[in-house]
Every structure is written in C-alpha cells, then in structure tokens.
C-alpha cells in the first residue's frame, strides 16, 4: 500500500471510531505511526530491526497524514 493510501486508511479508521475533530483524528493517527516506528528502533523482543526502508515508509505516511 502506498504511504498516501495508508495515511488515508488510518485517518478514516480513527475518524469513524472517535467521531472527533480533524485535528484530534490526525493526532491519533500520528501517534499510531510513531508507535510503529518505535517498534523498529527498540523491538520489544530484542529481535532484528526492520530496517531503514520501513521506517522511511512510515515517515512518508506521517507526512501524508499531515496533508489530510
């Protein structure tokens, strides 16, 4: 899924779930992405990190969320 599509998907999931303002929905989606990024940097099981490509992908998702 392209970053723009993923951003829209996350935004819509939070919008439906919370019925909140656009700003609040974006904030929830951004927090979700930050948690995902942190999972690569500090994997809870101490396993292999996912690598730069996936972190880069999620950074692009964050950028797209902010554009919504």
PDB file of N, CA, C and O in Angstrom:
ATOM      1  N   UNK A   1       0.850  -1.168   0.000  1.00  0.00           N
ATOM      2  CA  UNK A   1       0.000   0.000   0.000  1.00  0.00           C
ATOM      3  C   UNK A   1       0.902   1.240   0.000  1.00  0.00           C
ATOM      4  O   UNK A   1       1.890   1.303   0.733  1.00  0.00           O
ATOM      5  N   UNK A   2       0.552   2.203  -0.819  1.00  0.00           N
ATOM      6  CA  UNK A   2       1.340   3.429  -0.874  1.00  0.00           C
ATOM      7  C   UNK A   2       1.128   4.242   0.401  1.00  0.00           C
ATOM      8  O   UNK A   2       0.073   4.146   1.028  1.00  0.00           O
ATOM      9  N   UNK A   3       2.135   5.053   0.795  1.00  0.00           N
ATOM     10  CA  UNK A   3       2.009   5.844   2.022  1.00  0.00           C
ATOM     11  C   UNK A   3       0.740   6.706   2.065  1.00  0.00           C
ATOM     12  O   UNK A   3       0.110   6.834   3.115  1.00  0.00           O
ATOM     13  N   UNK A   4       0.373   7.288   0.933  1.00  0.00           N
ATOM     14  CA  UNK A   4      -0.829   8.132   0.896  1.00  0.00           C
ATOM     15  C   UNK A   4      -2.082   7.310   1.199  1.00  0.00           C
ATOM     16  O   UNK A   4      -2.967   7.768   1.922  1.00  0.00           O
ATOM     17  N   UNK A   5      -2.154   6.115   0.654  1.00  0.00           N
ATOM     18  CA  UNK A   5      -3.299   5.233   0.900  1.00  0.00           C
ATOM     19  C   UNK A   5      -3.347   4.793   2.359  1.00  0.00           C
ATOM     20  O   UNK A   5      -4.417   4.759   2.967  1.00  0.00           O
ATOM     21  N   UNK A   6      -2.181   4.455   2.921  1.00  0.00           N
ATOM     22  CA  UNK A   6      -2.109   4.030   4.317  1.00  0.00           C
ATOM     23  C   UNK A   6      -2.514   5.175   5.240  1.00  0.00           C
ATOM     24  O   UNK A   6      -3.226   4.962   6.221  1.00  0.00           O
ATOM     25  N   UNK A   7      -2.066   6.380   4.931  1.00  0.00           N
ATOM     26  CA  UNK A   7      -2.430   7.561   5.732  1.00  0.00           C
ATOM     27  C   UNK A   7      -3.939   7.742   5.744  1.00  0.00           C
ATOM     28  O   UNK A   7      -4.537   7.973   6.794  1.00  0.00           O
ATOM     29  N   UNK A   8      -4.542   7.635   4.586  1.00  0.00           N
ATOM     30  CA  UNK A   8      -6.000   7.799   4.484  1.00  0.00           C
ATOM     31  C   UNK A   8      -6.726   6.696   5.248  1.00  0.00           C
ATOM     32  O   UNK A   8      -7.721   6.952   5.927  1.00  0.00           O
ATOM     33  N   UNK A   9      -6.218   5.465   5.132  1.00  0.00           N
ATOM     34  CA  UNK A   9      -6.822   4.344   5.842  1.00  0.00           C
ATOM     35  C   UNK A   9      -6.790   4.562   7.357  1.00  0.00           C
ATOM     36  O   UNK A   9      -7.805   4.391   8.032  1.00  0.00           O
ATOM     37  N   UNK A  10      -5.632   4.938   7.887  1.00  0.00           N
ATOM     38  CA  UNK A  10      -5.517   5.189   9.329  1.00  0.00           C
ATOM     39  C   UNK A  10      -6.416   6.337   9.763  1.00  0.00           C
ATOM     40  O   UNK A  10      -7.106   6.247  10.778  1.00  0.00           O
ATOM     41  N   UNK A  11      -6.405   7.407   8.995  1.00  0.00           N
ATOM     42  CA  UNK A  11      -7.234   8.570   9.321  1.00  0.00           C
ATOM     43  C   UNK A  11      -8.704   8.162   9.389  1.00  0.00           C
ATOM     44  O   UNK A  11      -9.408   8.508  10.337  1.00  0.00           O
ATOM     45  N   UNK A  12      -9.154   7.433   8.389  1.00  0.00           N
ATOM     46  CA  UNK A  12     -10.563   7.038   8.345  1.00  0.00           C
ATOM     47  C   UNK A  12     -10.935   6.101   9.482  1.00  0.00           C
ATOM     48  O   UNK A  12     -12.043   6.190  10.012  1.00  0.00           O
ATOM     49  N   UNK A  13     -10.043   5.216   9.864  1.00  0.00           N
ATOM     50  CA  UNK A  13     -10.323   4.316  10.985  1.00  0.00           C
ATOM     51  C   UNK A  13     -10.524   5.100  12.273  1.00  0.00           C
ATOM     52  O   UNK A  13     -11.456   4.831  13.030  1.00  0.00           O
ATOM     53  N   UNK A  14      -9.656   6.062  12.519  1.00  0.00           N
ATOM     54  CA  UNK A  14      -9.799   6.865  13.734  1.00  0.00           C
ATOM     55  C   UNK A  14     -10.990   7.802  13.651  1.00  0.00           C
ATOM     56  O   UNK A  14     -11.643   8.054  14.663  1.00  0.00           O
ATOM     57  N   UNK A  15     -11.285   8.318  12.482  1.00  0.00           N
ATOM     58  CA  UNK A  15     -12.430   9.223  12.325  1.00  0.00           C
ATOM     59  C   UNK A  15     -13.734   8.500  12.647  1.00  0.00           C
ATOM     60  O   UNK A  15     -14.604   9.055  13.317  1.00  0.00           O
ATOM     61  N   UNK A  16     -13.867   7.286  12.180  1.00  0.00           N
ATOM     62  CA  UNK A  16     -15.076   6.503  12.429  1.00  0.00           C
ATOM     63  C   UNK A  16     -15.158   6.109  13.900  1.00  0.00           C
ATOM     64  O   UNK A  16     -16.229   6.156  14.505  1.00  0.00           O
ATOM     65  N   UNK A  17     -14.039   5.728  14.457  1.00  0.00           N
ATOM     66  CA  UNK A  17     -14.013   5.231  15.827  1.00  0.00           C
ATOM     67  C   UNK A  17     -14.285   6.338  16.853  1.00  0.00           C
ATOM     68  O   UNK A  17     -15.007   6.114  17.825  1.00  0.00           O
ATOM     69  N   UNK A  18     -13.726   7.502  16.647  1.00  0.00           N
ATOM     70  CA  UNK A  18     -13.777   8.543  17.676  1.00  0.00           C
ATOM     71  C   UNK A  18     -14.751   9.669  17.386  1.00  0.00           C
ATOM     72  O   UNK A  18     -15.138  10.378  18.315  1.00  0.00           O
ATOM     73  N   UNK A  19     -15.160   9.866  16.160  1.00  0.00           N
ATOM     74  CA  UNK A  19     -16.046  10.984  15.805  1.00  0.00           C
ATOM     75  C   UNK A  19     -15.513  12.293  16.376  1.00  0.00           C
ATOM     76  O   UNK A  19     -16.269  13.090  16.932  1.00  0.00           O
ATOM     77  N   UNK A  20     -14.229  12.506  16.239  1.00  0.00           N
ATOM     78  CA  UNK A  20     -13.556  13.678  16.806  1.00  0.00           C
ATOM     79  C   UNK A  20     -13.255  14.703  15.717  1.00  0.00           C
ATOM     80  O   UNK A  20     -13.560  14.492  14.543  1.00  0.00           O
ATOM     81  N   UNK A  21     -12.661  15.794  16.122  1.00  0.00           N
ATOM     82  CA  UNK A  21     -12.275  16.832  15.170  1.00  0.00           C
ATOM     83  C   UNK A  21     -11.160  16.313  14.266  1.00  0.00           C
ATOM     84  O   UNK A  21     -10.476  15.345  14.596  1.00  0.00           O
ATOM     85  N   UNK A  22     -10.990  16.967  13.134  1.00  0.00           N
ATOM     86  CA  UNK A  22      -9.929  16.595  12.194  1.00  0.00           C
ATOM     87  C   UNK A  22      -8.572  16.613  12.876  1.00  0.00           C
ATOM     88  O   UNK A  22      -7.762  15.706  12.686  1.00  0.00           O
ATOM     89  N   UNK A  23      -8.327  17.642  13.667  1.00  0.00           N
ATOM     90  CA  UNK A  23      -7.038  17.764  14.368  1.00  0.00           C
ATOM     91  C   UNK A  23      -6.814  16.576  15.301  1.00  0.00           C
ATOM     92  O   UNK A  23      -5.723  16.007  15.329  1.00  0.00           O
ATOM     93  N   UNK A  24      -7.830  16.204  16.057  1.00  0.00           N
ATOM     94  CA  UNK A  24      -7.695  15.096  17.005  1.00  0.00           C
ATOM     95  C   UNK A  24      -7.518  13.761  16.286  1.00  0.00           C
ATOM     96  O   UNK A  24      -6.750  12.909  16.733  1.00  0.00           O
ATOM     97  N   UNK A  25      -8.228  13.581  15.176  1.00  0.00           N
ATOM     98  CA  UNK A  25      -8.106  12.344  14.412  1.00  0.00           C
ATOM     99  C   UNK A  25      -6.696  12.220  13.839  1.00  0.00           C
ATOM    100  O   UNK A  25      -6.098  11.145  13.880  1.00  0.00           O
ATOM    101  N   UNK A  26      -6.171  13.315  13.309  1.00  0.00           N
ATOM    102  CA  UNK A  26      -4.802  13.304  12.787  1.00  0.00           C
ATOM    103  C   UNK A  26      -3.817  12.964  13.889  1.00  0.00           C
ATOM    104  O   UNK A  26      -2.890  12.183  13.677  1.00  0.00           O
ATOM    105  N   UNK A  27      -4.010  13.543  15.059  1.00  0.00           N
ATOM    106  CA  UNK A  27      -3.106  13.297  16.182  1.00  0.00           C
ATOM    107  C   UNK A  27      -3.111  11.827  16.568  1.00  0.00           C
ATOM    108  O   UNK A  27      -2.052  11.258  16.835  1.00  0.00           O
ATOM    109  N   UNK A  28      -4.276  11.204  16.603  1.00  0.00           N
ATOM    110  CA  UNK A  28      -4.361   9.771  16.922  1.00  0.00           C
ATOM    111  C   UNK A  28      -3.630   8.939  15.877  1.00  0.00           C
ATOM    112  O   UNK A  28      -2.884   8.024  16.225  1.00  0.00           O
ATOM    113  N   UNK A  29      -3.837   9.247  14.611  1.00  0.00           N
ATOM    114  CA  UNK A  29      -3.177   8.508  13.536  1.00  0.00           C
ATOM    115  C   UNK A  29      -1.661   8.683  13.606  1.00  0.00           C
ATOM    116  O   UNK A  29      -0.915   7.729  13.383  1.00  0.00           O
ATOM    117  N   UNK A  30      -1.207   9.890  13.912  1.00  0.00           N
ATOM    118  CA  UNK A  30       0.229  10.149  14.029  1.00  0.00           C
ATOM    119  C   UNK A  30       0.844   9.383  15.199  1.00  0.00           C
ATOM    120  O   UNK A  30       1.958   8.870  15.095  1.00  0.00           O
ATOM    121  N   UNK A  31       0.122   9.310  16.298  1.00  0.00           N
ATOM    122  CA  UNK A  31       0.608   8.544  17.450  1.00  0.00           C
ATOM    123  C   UNK A  31       0.746   7.072  17.066  1.00  0.00           C
ATOM    124  O   UNK A  31       1.725   6.423  17.435  1.00  0.00           O
ATOM    125  N   UNK A  32      -0.213   6.554  16.340  1.00  0.00           N
ATOM    126  CA  UNK A  32      -0.160   5.165  15.872  1.00  0.00           C
ATOM    127  C   UNK A  32       1.097   4.924  15.045  1.00  0.00           C
ATOM    128  O   UNK A  32       1.784   3.919  15.229  1.00  0.00           O
ATOM    129  N   UNK A  33       1.392   5.834  14.147  1.00  0.00           N
ATOM    130  CA  UNK A  33       2.581   5.695  13.297  1.00  0.00           C
ATOM    131  C   UNK A  33       3.851   5.794  14.136  1.00  0.00           C
ATOM    132  O   UNK A  33       4.796   5.036  13.918  1.00  0.00           O
ATOM    133  N   UNK A  34       3.881   6.719  15.090  1.00  0.00           N
ATOM    134  CA  UNK A  34       5.060   6.847  15.954  1.00  0.00           C
ATOM    135  C   UNK A  34       5.329   5.556  16.732  1.00  0.00           C
ATOM    136  O   UNK A  34       6.478   5.144  16.886  1.00  0.00           O
ATOM    137  N   UNK A  35       4.267   4.928  17.216  1.00  0.00           N
ATOM    138  CA  UNK A  35       4.426   3.658  17.938  1.00  0.00           C
ATOM    139  C   UNK A  35       5.007   2.606  16.998  1.00  0.00           C
ATOM    140  O   UNK A  35       5.869   1.820  17.389  1.00  0.00           O
ATOM    141  N   UNK A  36       4.536   2.599  15.781  1.00  0.00           N
ATOM    142  CA  UNK A  36       5.043   1.642  14.784  1.00  0.00           C
ATOM    143  C   UNK A  36       6.526   1.880  14.510  1.00  0.00           C
ATOM    144  O   UNK A  36       7.308   0.932  14.441  1.00  0.00           O
ATOM    145  N   UNK A  37       6.908   3.137  14.355  1.00  0.00           N
ATOM    146  CA  UNK A  37       8.316   3.470  14.115  1.00  0.00           C
ATOM    147  C   UNK A  37       9.161   3.060  15.312  1.00  0.00           C
ATOM    148  O   UNK A  37      10.240   2.494  15.137  1.00  0.00           O
ATOM    149  N   UNK A  38       8.696   3.332  16.511  1.00  0.00           N
ATOM    150  CA  UNK A  38       9.437   2.958  17.716  1.00  0.00           C
ATOM    151  C   UNK A  38       9.639   1.450  17.808  1.00  0.00           C
ATOM    152  O   UNK A  38      10.628   0.991  18.380  1.00  0.00           O
ATOM    153  N   UNK A  39       8.719   0.682  17.256  1.00  0.00           N
ATOM    154  CA  UNK A  39       8.843  -0.776  17.292  1.00  0.00           C
ATOM    155  C   UNK A  39      10.062  -1.245  16.508  1.00  0.00           C
ATOM    156  O   UNK A  39      10.648  -2.274  16.845  1.00  0.00           O
ATOM    157  N   UNK A  40      10.461  -0.505  15.458  1.00  0.00           N
ATOM    158  CA  UNK A  40      11.662  -0.921  14.729  1.00  0.00           C
ATOM    159  C   UNK A  40      12.913  -0.536  15.479  1.00  0.00           C
ATOM    160  O   UNK A  40      13.892  -1.282  15.516  1.00  0.00           O
ATOM    161  N   UNK A  41      12.866   0.643  16.079  1.00  0.00           N
ATOM    162  CA  UNK A  41      14.055   1.169  16.747  1.00  0.00           C
ATOM    163  C   UNK A  41      14.364   0.354  18.004  1.00  0.00           C
ATOM    164  O   UNK A  41      15.525   0.044  18.272  1.00  0.00           O
ATOM    165  N   UNK A  42      13.352   0.013  18.762  1.00  0.00           N
ATOM    166  CA  UNK A  42      13.518  -0.756  20.005  1.00  0.00           C
ATOM    167  C   UNK A  42      12.545  -1.931  20.014  1.00  0.00           C
ATOM    168  O   UNK A  42      11.547  -1.890  20.734  1.00  0.00           O
ATOM    169  N   UNK A  43      12.809  -2.976  19.233  1.00  0.00           N
ATOM    170  CA  UNK A  43      11.881  -4.106  19.214  1.00  0.00           C
ATOM    171  C   UNK A  43      11.732  -4.713  20.602  1.00  0.00           C
ATOM    172  O   UNK A  43      12.733  -4.963  21.273  1.00  0.00           O
ATOM    173  N   UNK A  44      10.487  -4.958  21.050  1.00  0.00           N
ATOM    174  CA  UNK A  44      10.267  -5.459  22.401  1.00  0.00           C
ATOM    175  C   UNK A  44      10.937  -6.802  22.668  1.00  0.00           C
ATOM    176  O   UNK A  44      11.295  -7.095  23.809  1.00  0.00           O
ATOM    177  N   UNK A  45      11.111  -7.618  21.636  1.00  0.00           N
ATOM    178  CA  UNK A  45      11.727  -8.920  21.847  1.00  0.00           C
ATOM    179  C   UNK A  45      13.240  -8.903  21.627  1.00  0.00           C
ATOM    180  O   UNK A  45      13.897  -9.940  21.720  1.00  0.00           O
ATOM    181  N   UNK A  46      13.794  -7.710  21.331  1.00  0.00           N
ATOM    182  CA  UNK A  46      15.226  -7.595  21.096  1.00  0.00           C
ATOM    183  C   UNK A  46      15.652  -8.204  19.773  1.00  0.00           C
ATOM    184  O   UNK A  46      16.841  -8.408  19.527  1.00  0.00           O
ATOM    185  N   UNK A  47      14.673  -8.495  18.917  1.00  0.00           N
ATOM    186  CA  UNK A  47      14.937  -9.150  17.642  1.00  0.00           C
ATOM    187  C   UNK A  47      15.530  -8.209  16.603  1.00  0.00           C
ATOM    188  O   UNK A  47      15.988  -7.107  16.905  1.00  0.00           O
ATOM    189  N   UNK A  48      15.503  -8.679  15.403  1.00  0.00           N
ATOM    190  CA  UNK A  48      16.078  -7.927  14.282  1.00  0.00           C
ATOM    191  C   UNK A  48      15.236  -6.691  13.999  1.00  0.00           C
ATOM    192  O   UNK A  48      14.007  -6.750  13.978  1.00  0.00           O
ATOM    193  N   UNK A  49      15.908  -5.586  13.784  1.00  0.00           N
ATOM    194  CA  UNK A  49      15.205  -4.367  13.408  1.00  0.00           C
ATOM    195  C   UNK A  49      14.731  -4.494  11.970  1.00  0.00           C
ATOM    196  O   UNK A  49      15.340  -5.211  11.176  1.00  0.00           O
ATOM    197  N   UNK A  50      13.661  -3.810  11.630  1.00  0.00           N
ATOM    198  CA  UNK A  50      13.055  -3.934  10.316  1.00  0.00           C
ATOM    199  C   UNK A  50      13.821  -3.214   9.236  1.00  0.00           C
ATOM    200  O   UNK A  50      13.627  -3.505   8.056  1.00  0.00           O
ATOM    201  N   UNK A  51      14.679  -2.291   9.589  1.00  0.00           N
ATOM    202  CA  UNK A  51      15.491  -1.613   8.589  1.00  0.00           C
ATOM    203  C   UNK A  51      14.967  -0.245   8.199  1.00  0.00           C
ATOM    204  O   UNK A  51      13.839   0.129   8.520  1.00  0.00           O
ATOM    205  N   UNK A  52      15.802   0.477   7.511  1.00  0.00           N
ATOM    206  CA  UNK A  52      15.511   1.856   7.145  1.00  0.00           C
ATOM    207  C   UNK A  52      14.323   1.992   6.192  1.00  0.00           C
ATOM    208  O   UNK A  52      13.561   2.954   6.287  1.00  0.00           O
ATOM    209  N   UNK A  53      14.164   1.048   5.289  1.00  0.00           N
ATOM    210  CA  UNK A  53      13.090   1.177   4.313  1.00  0.00           C
ATOM    211  C   UNK A  53      11.726   1.283   4.970  1.00  0.00           C
ATOM    212  O   UNK A  53      10.907   2.113   4.575  1.00  0.00           O
ATOM    213  N   UNK A  54      11.480   0.456   5.961  1.00  0.00           N
ATOM    214  CA  UNK A  54      10.185   0.512   6.614  1.00  0.00           C
ATOM    215  C   UNK A  54      10.021   1.781   7.440  1.00  0.00           C
ATOM    216  O   UNK A  54       8.933   2.355   7.479  1.00  0.00           O
ATOM    217  N   UNK A  55      11.073   2.220   8.092  1.00  0.00           N
ATOM    218  CA  UNK A  55      10.969   3.472   8.841  1.00  0.00           C
ATOM    219  C   UNK A  55      10.717   4.621   7.873  1.00  0.00           C
ATOM    220  O   UNK A  55       9.923   5.517   8.160  1.00  0.00           O
ATOM    221  N   UNK A  56      11.380   4.595   6.744  1.00  0.00           N
ATOM    222  CA  UNK A  56      11.177   5.635   5.732  1.00  0.00           C
ATOM    223  C   UNK A  56       9.729   5.629   5.235  1.00  0.00           C
ATOM    224  O   UNK A  56       9.124   6.686   5.053  1.00  0.00           O
ATOM    225  N   UNK A  57       9.185   4.446   5.020  1.00  0.00           N
ATOM    226  CA  UNK A  57       7.789   4.312   4.591  1.00  0.00           C
ATOM    227  C   UNK A  57       6.859   4.981   5.600  1.00  0.00           C
ATOM    228  O   UNK A  57       5.981   5.758   5.225  1.00  0.00           O
ATOM    229  N   UNK A  58       7.055   4.675   6.875  1.00  0.00           N
ATOM    230  CA  UNK A  58       6.167   5.226   7.901  1.00  0.00           C
ATOM    231  C   UNK A  58       6.362   6.723   8.082  1.00  0.00           C
ATOM    232  O   UNK A  58       5.418   7.425   8.443  1.00  0.00           O
ATOM    233  N   UNK A  59       7.562   7.221   7.838  1.00  0.00           N
ATOM    234  CA  UNK A  59       7.763   8.673   7.865  1.00  0.00           C
ATOM    235  C   UNK A  59       6.960   9.326   6.743  1.00  0.00           C
ATOM    236  O   UNK A  59       6.402  10.408   6.922  1.00  0.00           O
ATOM    237  N   UNK A  60       6.903   8.670   5.593  1.00  0.00           N
ATOM    238  CA  UNK A  60       6.108   9.181   4.468  1.00  0.00           C
ATOM    239  C   UNK A  60       4.620   9.140   4.817  1.00  0.00           C
ATOM    240  O   UNK A  60       3.866  10.038   4.442  1.00  0.00           O
ATOM    241  N   UNK A  61       4.202   8.101   5.533  1.00  0.00           N
ATOM    242  CA  UNK A  61       2.801   8.022   5.977  1.00  0.00           C
ATOM    243  C   UNK A  61       2.491   9.206   6.888  1.00  0.00           C
ATOM    244  O   UNK A  61       1.435   9.824   6.758  1.00  0.00           O
ATOM    245  N   UNK A  62       3.401   9.528   7.807  1.00  0.00           N
ATOM    246  CA  UNK A  62       3.198  10.681   8.686  1.00  0.00           C
ATOM    247  C   UNK A  62       3.034  11.971   7.881  1.00  0.00           C
ATOM    248  O   UNK A  62       2.166  12.791   8.180  1.00  0.00           O
ATOM    249  N   UNK A  63       3.864  12.140   6.870  1.00  0.00           N
ATOM    250  CA  UNK A  63       3.777  13.323   6.024  1.00  0.00           C
ATOM    251  C   UNK A  63       2.401  13.390   5.356  1.00  0.00           C
ATOM    252  O   UNK A  63       1.786  14.454   5.292  1.00  0.00           O
ATOM    253  N   UNK A  64       1.931  12.259   4.866  1.00  0.00           N
ATOM    254  CA  UNK A  64       0.627  12.223   4.199  1.00  0.00           C
ATOM    255  C   UNK A  64      -0.513  12.487   5.165  1.00  0.00           C
ATOM    256  O   UNK A  64      -1.488  13.142   4.796  1.00  0.00           O
ATOM    257  N   UNK A  65      -0.413  11.992   6.397  1.00  0.00           N
ATOM    258  CA  UNK A  65      -1.443  12.266   7.391  1.00  0.00           C
ATOM    259  C   UNK A  65      -1.538  13.762   7.638  1.00  0.00           C
ATOM    260  O   UNK A  65      -2.635  14.315   7.729  1.00  0.00           O
ATOM    261  N   UNK A  66      -0.391  14.414   7.746  1.00  0.00           N
ATOM    262  CA  UNK A  66      -0.392  15.858   7.987  1.00  0.00           C
ATOM    263  C   UNK A  66      -0.995  16.645   6.830  1.00  0.00           C
ATOM    264  O   UNK A  66      -1.461  17.767   7.027  1.00  0.00           O
ATOM    265  N   UNK A  67      -0.993  16.078   5.635  1.00  0.00           N
ATOM    266  CA  UNK A  67      -1.576  16.749   4.473  1.00  0.00           C
ATOM    267  C   UNK A  67      -3.093  16.637   4.423  1.00  0.00           C
ATOM    268  O   UNK A  67      -3.755  17.412   3.733  1.00  0.00           O
ATOM    269  N   UNK A  68      -3.647  15.667   5.159  1.00  0.00           N
ATOM    270  CA  UNK A  68      -5.104  15.446   5.117  1.00  0.00           C
ATOM    271  C   UNK A  68      -5.875  16.599   5.734  1.00  0.00           C
ATOM    272  O   UNK A  68      -7.104  16.567   5.777  1.00  0.00           O
TER     273      UNK A  68
END
